[in-house]
């Protein structure tokens, strides 16, 4: 199964920490690693991860806890979606 992590930090040290944890978990370097569309974090993707370990690994790698909770609670929603564009909504008073 595919494992995606949305790291909400642009600090390089946080990225290094995530990659070091991935190596310790046996995942190795991410197959895909990109800056997020907001430029405030990173999107990392690994493939061929056992399905029963995906949620645990996402927590350990620092994925957004609200996103993990939504993925676990909402059964109809596609799992682990990473968006390529940021949508901004401007509210007028």
N, C-alpha and C positions, 0 to 999 in steps of 0.2 A: 504494500500500500504506500501511497505517497504521504510524506510528512512535510508540512509547511509551517514555518515559524515567522511571525510578524514581530520583529524586535523593535520596540518603540523607543529606541535610543540611537542617537547619531554618534555617540562616543565610541571611538575605535576600541577602547579597552573592553567595552561591553560586547562588541563583536568578537574580539579575541577570546573572551571568557566563554561565549556561546560555542565557538568552534572547539575550544579545549574540552568543554563538557561533551560535545558531540563525539570527539575522538575517544574520550573515556567510556562513552556508552557503546562504542564499536561502530558508530555511524560514519566516521571519517569526515572529510571536507564536504560541504554541501555540493550537490550536483549543479545547482543554480544558486547564485547569490547576487542580489541586485539592491540598489538603493530604492526605498519606497517612493511612490509618486509624490508624497509630501516632502521628500528629502529630509525627513526627520527620523529615519530609521532604516531598517534593512528587511528584505524578504529572502529567506533561505528555504531551499527545497532539497529533500533527500528522497530517494526512491527505494523500493523493495524493503520497506520497514514492516515488521510483523504488526498486523492490525491490532492485536491485543496490547501493544506497547506504545501506540501512537499518542494517546492522551498523556500518559506518564512522561514520555519524552518531551512533548510540547511544554509541559509544566517545568521540567528540569532545564529546558533550553531557554526559558524566559519568554515564551509566547504570551500574548495579551490574555490575561486570565478571563476577561469578559468574553472574548471571542471563543475561548475553550468552553466556557459555561454554555454559551449559545449553541455551539456545535453538539454538546452532550445533550442539552435539553430539547432542541428542535430536531425531530426526526425527519421532517419533510425537506429541510433546508440542505442544499449541497454542502458537503463537509469541506472545511479548510479552503475557503475561497480567498485568493489574494487578488485584490483589484489593481488594475494598471493605471487608473485615473482617479484623482481625488475630486469629489463633488463638494462644492461649497454652496451653502444656502444663505442668502442675505435676507434678514428680516427687517422690514421697515416698521417704524413705530407710528 
